[in-house]
Amino acid sequence: MRVALVTGGATGIGAATVAELAAKKVNVALHYSSSKNEAEELASQLIKAGVEVKAFQADLSQKDAPVALVAHVKQHFGSLDILVNNAGLMTDASIIEMSDDVWDETLNLNLTASFKLIRAVASDMVKNKWGRIINISSQVALTGSTNHAHYSAAKSGLLGLTYSAAKEFGASGVTVNAVLPGRIETNMISARSLGRLDEWLAQTPLARLGDSAEVASLIAFLASDQASYISGAAINVNGGLVMG
């Protein structure tokens, strides 16, 4: 049975991905930073899926945390076949007013941690001639976003990391792809939609926000054997808001 690590797996897109992978009979390491109650409740709920879902806590912005997390997951499950880099942080600050600490915090969690996790899992995947790495970027990687230059830069950096890793690992049967969600109904989006929801819906051809499960279903597909010839792809899930 395959083993997946989903970072930021306690809420939103991460939680939906954990549930979708469990439904596909994948054992899941559910990473969380501070949402302990949500993580443990979700893991408990998914026992009935006939797979093991275990919660692991880590602050991935800390220098050695990504490597330690992978070690703990492998110690518990014995292997790690699928990595979903979903953990993220979005704060608000203009370029002029942004402090070095805010920039560094955002880049560390949204980009550097993903690099360290990929580096930690890649050797075994290459050795086993099978692996799936899915990086969760964002539509702002393509468009930019006012007061979110740090977040946009990190999510754009994830695309470059995705393409490079896909080239490095492809000959070993390891695929690396990026998923770019648009405006999905999560806590992160809800906090920023106040007073702007009508405007956002008017900009979106499908005229609605997305659901976390709609992103999770794509992630689970990319993690499957059926997606074995898809690598180096950046796939939009945004209701048509950003095309191409």
Secondary structure, DSSP 8 states (H G I E B T S, - for coil): --EEEETT-SSHHHHHHHHHHHHTT-EEEEEESS-HHHHHHHHHHGGGGTS-EEEEE--TTSTTHHHHHHHHHHHHHS---EEEE-------B-TTT--HHHHHHHHIIIIIHHHHHHHHHHHHHHHHT-EEEEEE--THHHH--TTBHHHHHHHHHHHHHHHHHHHHHGGGTEEEEEEEE-SBSSHHHHTT-TTTHHHHHHHSTT-S-B-HHHHHHHHHHHTSGGGTT--S-EEEESTTSS--
